[in-house]
Amino acid sequence: MNLPGYYSSGQFARMANVSVRTIRFYDKQNILHPSYVTPSGSRFYTDQDFARLQQILLLKYLGFSLEDIREMTINDSDYHFMLNALQLQKRFIQDKIEQMQLVENALNNTVDAIQKEHQIDWSQMLDLIHLTNMEKSFKSQYQNATNISARIRLHRDYSINKQGWFPWVFEQYELDSINNTANCNLKVLEIGCGNGALWMENMDKIPTKIQITLSDISEGMLRDAKRNLPAADNRFQFQAFDCQQIPYPDQSFDLVVANHVLFYCEDIASACKEIVRVLTPGGRFICSTYGINHMKEISDLVQKFDNRIVLSAEKLYEQFGLENGEEILKPYFSQIECKKYIDAIELDRPEPLIEYILSCHGNQNQMLLDHYNEFRGFVEKNMTDGFHITKDAGLFICQK
């Protein structure tokens, strides 16, 4: 049977240099289905299927399980999804290369020690074991980076406020107005820096006389930030730690900033005490969060499709939001001001919205991946006249 633009199972397998058995296995595992099945049961695939197979094979090579892959790939050939996936896979490959270089160095050091000392340096062996056990954390970091990137893109590309979130936040820092001795660099600490987007988007506005410490609890996020910021720029330094235990002396920083971080803290009071401790007298703490109406249309949409779907197991604004943030901060700071960011999202295509929904921390993937085409059609139907999303975000400016 000759179908223009379609490949038989055998042709498709040869193109990908895999066996027909492998192709059938992915079909049974609900990872890669044929685009067309004849009444007699013959399976046919397209170039779009081949692009999806590329993602599957690469993720398998990177060490992900089939269950991981099923949750990380969707049955959509739109370039929007494919480009984002390839960019993140490239980043993960870079992480793997760095890891393997560390493993090689540890092996060389261990071999040298055995040859010279005729005995094993067990501390080096433990370092080697630690390095070879980093695989699981790398996979977790990759998935987190994928989700964060999807959320950033939705806000960056479809928000109506042309200034953008990070430029607006940076403007509130008013770095030139912070009291600081003329002969000393301004010292800034960012808690939960993520991939460094705040500073990337404001590089031309950052003072030359400044020392910025970027911190995150995730080593993977710090690696991304280091890659994204100029390697030769000595204004930046990086350190991984939990903000509930900041490893710096009292009065080390003139400004501490935290973008959408405090609501993740298990003990916000401990974090606030640490922040106050490391601030200089009169220093400022600026932290952003969101309110109860933030992105509510998205939750309403998925609930309309399936009322069992919960995009987030926790209502983070209840932990620390625009409505209760001032009361939480009052015991630690002498002055507190709340500023809101005026913005909304307007969409005219489904892909960015679907990508955002699949990036959430709830149970949506369990409900949607088996019904992806149905869900995509549902989203498209609800976007006939566009789709408006409320943004309810802002920040608190606090003084010690």
N, C-alpha and C positions, 0 to 999 in steps of 0.2 A: 504494500500500500504506500503510495507516494503523497505525503502531505507537505506542501511548501512551508518552509520555516520550522518544521518539526523533525526530530531525530528519534529513531527507534532506540530501545534500551541498549542494544549492542553498539550502535553508533555513538550514543551519548556516553557510554562507559569508556569506549576507546578514546574519545575526545578528552576525557578527564584522566585517562590512564589509570582507571580503576576497573574492578570486575563488575559484571552485571549483577552478581550476587550482592555486592556492596550497595549498588543502586537500589535493589529490591529491599535490602535490609533497612536502608534509610527511609524507604516508603513505609515499611511495617512499623518503624519506630516513630512514625508521624513527624518526621523531620523534613523530608523532601518528597512531595507527591508529584506524579506526572501531570503535565498540563492537559493531556487528553488520553482517554482510555476508550478503545473501540468496543463495540458490543461483544466482540469475541475475547476481549481481555488484553489486547496488545497495548503496550504503554508507549507514549510519545512525549518527548521533552523539547523545550525551547531554549533559546539563548538566555532568556531570563532565568530559567531553571539552572542553566550552567553557571550563571553569576551567583546564584544562591549556593550551589554546590561548592563553588570556590570558597565562600565564607565558611561552610561546614568543614571542609578539608583543612583550611588554615587554622580554625579554632581547635580542631582535633589535634593538629600538629603542635599547637601551643599548650596542649595538655588538658583541655576542658573535656568533661564527660559529655555523653550524649544528652543527658538531662540538662546540663548547663547550656549546651548548644541550642537545644530546643527552645529554651527560655530567652536566649540572646539573639535569635534570628527570627525574622517574621517573613511571611510569604508575600513580599512586596518587592517588585523590581524597580520601583522608583529610584532615580539616581540619588535623591535626597538621603534615603536610607543607606544605599550602597556606599556613597562617598563617606558618610559619617562613620560607617562600620570599618571601612578600609583605613581611615585616618587613625582610629583608635587601635586597630590591629597593628598598625605600623608602630605606634607608641609602645604597645606591649612587647613587640619584637625588640625595640630599643632597650626596654627593661630586662628582657631575657639576655641580651648581649652583655649588658653590664653585669648581670648576675653571673654569667658564665666566666667573664673575665675575673671576677672576684674568686670564683671557685678555682680557676686556673692558678691564680696567685697563691691561694691557700695550699693547693697541692704542691706547687713548687717549693714553698716555704717548708712544708712538712717533709718532702723528699730531701731537701738540703739539710734539715736538722738531723734526719736519720743518718745521712751519709757522713756528716761531720761529727756528730755526737754519739753515733751508734746506739741511739735510744730514741723512743718516741716522745715528742712534746705533746702531751695530752691536751694542753690548752689549745694548741693549734688544731688538733684533731676535732675538738669540740666546736671550734669556729667553723671548720669545714662541714661538720654535721649540720650546724645551724644554717649555713649557706644553702646546702642541698635541701633543706626543709622549707625554704622560702616559697616554694611553688604555690602552696595554698593561699598565702597572703597576696602573692602576685595576682592570682585569679580574682580574688576578692577586690583588689585595687582596680583591676581592669573593669570589672562590672560596675564598681562605684563611679569610675571615671566616665564610663559610657552613660550612666544615668545623669550625672552632673552636666555633661556636655549637652545632652538633649534638653535639659531645663534651661541652661544658659542660652542656647540657640533660639528657643521659643521667645524668650524675653528680648533678646538682642535684635532679632530680625522682624518682630511683629508688634512691638510696642509703639504706641502713638507719641509718647514723649520722646522727641528727637535728641534730647540731651543724653539720654541713656542713664541707667541706674548707677553704674560705677563712676562716671563723671560727676553725677549729682552728689553721690556719697563723698567723693574726694573733695568736692567744693565745700562741704560742711566741715571738713577738718581744719580749714583756715590755717594752714601750716605757717604762713608768714606772720600770723598774729600771736603765736604761742611765745610766751616769755621764755627767753633762753639767753644765757650768757653769750656775748658776741663771739668769744673765742672758742665756744664749744659747739659741736654738731648737735642739731636737734635729734633726739633719740625717740624712735617710734617702734612700738611692738604691735604686730598684727597677730591676733589669735585666730586660728582656723583659717589660714590663708588660702586653702584650696590650691588651685593651679596658678595663683598669682595674677588673676585677671584684673583685680583692682588696680595694680601698679602697671600692668601692661597697657591698659587703656588710658593711663594718665602720665606716661613716661615724660612727655614734653612739659608737664607742670610740676614735676618733682624737683624740689630745691637741690642745688648742688651740695649744700652744706647740711647733710642729713645722714643719719644711720638708721636703717630700717631692718628690723629683725622680723623675718617671716617664720611663723611657727604653725605647726599642725600636728595633730595626734597621729596622722598617717604618714609614714615614710614615703609611700607612693605619691601622695599629693605633693610632698616637698620636692620629690624628683621632677614632677611635672612643672612646678614653679621654677625650679632651677633651669630647666630647659627653656622655659618661656621668657625668662628675663635674661638680659645680656650677661654673659659669663664674666666679662671684664669689668663690669660695673661694681666697684667695691662699696657702693652705698648699701648693698643688700647682703645680709647674712641669713642663714637658715638653721633652724633647730627644731627637732621633734620633741614635743612634751604635751602633757595634759595641763590645760589652763587651771586646773584645781591645785596644781603644784608647779608653780612657775620657778624655774631654776636660776633666778637672778636676785641680786641683793636688793634691799630696800631702796626706794627712790632711784630706780635705774632708768625710768622712761618718762618723757614729757607728755607723751600721748600713747594710749593703748586703744586699739580699735578691734572690733569683733563683728563681722558681718554674718548674721543669721547663724549664730553659734550658741548663745546662752541657753536656748531651749533644748539643746542636746545634752547639757550638763546634768549629771546625776545629782550634783549638789551645787546649785546656783549660788548659795550663800558662801560656800568655800571659794568658788571662783571669784566672786566679788571681793572677798577679803584679800585674796592674792593680788588682784588687780590694784586695789587701793594701796596695798603694801609696796608694790613696785613703782607706783606713780610718784613723781616729784611733788612737793607742796604746790598746790594750785594747778596741778596737771589735770588733763582731761581724759575721760573714757567715753568713746562714742561707739554705740552698739546698735545694730539694725535688727528688725524683726518684722512680722506682719500681723495683720488683724484678722478678725473672725470672718470677714467677707472675701478674703484673698482667694482668687481662682475658684470661687464657688460654682460658677457655671460648668466647670469641668466635672466636678463631683456630681452635680445634678444630671449631666449628660450620661455618665456611665451608670448611674443609679436607674435612670430611665431605661437603659438597655438591659440591665440585670441588677435588681435591687440587692443582690448578695455581694456586689463589688464594693470594697472599701479601699480607697487609694492610699490611705495612711492609717495604720493601726493606732496612731497617737495624734491627738489634736495639739500640735506643738504650740500654737498660740495660747493654749491654756497653761502651758508650762512657763512661757515668757512671751507675751504678745503686746501689741499696742494698747490693749485695754487694761492690762494689769502690770505692765513693765515698770511704771513709775513707782508703784507701791513696793515692788520687789527691790528696786534700787535705792529707795529713800534712806534706809538705815546706813548706807555706806557713803553717800555723796551729799555735799552741801547744797548743790544746785543741780536741777534736772530740767531739761527742756525737751519736748517732743516735737519733731518735725515730720510731716507726712510728704511722701513722694506722690505727686499727682500723675497718674498714668493708667492705661488700660491696654489690652491686646485686641487687635482686630485681625481675624483670619479669613482668608478666602480659598484655602486649600486644606485638605484633611491631613496630609502627611505630618506636618510639625505637631499637630494636636495629638495624633495617634502615637507618635514617637514619645511625646511628653507623658501621655497616659501610661505607656508601657514602662517608662522609667521610674514610676512611683514605687513606694516602699510597701504597698499593700498586697492584696491577693488577686489583683486584676489579671496577671498573666495566667494564673490557673483557670480563670474563667474565659479569657478572650482568645488565647492562642489557638484553641481548637475550633473557634468560630470567627477566625480573623476576617475572612471575606464578608461574612454577614455583618460584623461590627464595622468594617470599613464602609460598607454600603449604608449602614445606619448613620454614621458620622457624616457622610456626604449628603444624605437626605436632610440632615439637620443644619447643613451649611449652605443651603440653596441661596439664602440671602446674606451670607456671611455669618461670622460667629464672633460675638463680643465676650471678652473675659475681663472681669473686674480685677484690678490690682489694688490691694490694700496693704501697702508697705510704708515703712518709715524708720526713723531712728531716734535714739535718745542721746542727748549731749549732756554729759555729767561732769561735774567739777569736784575735785578732791577738796 
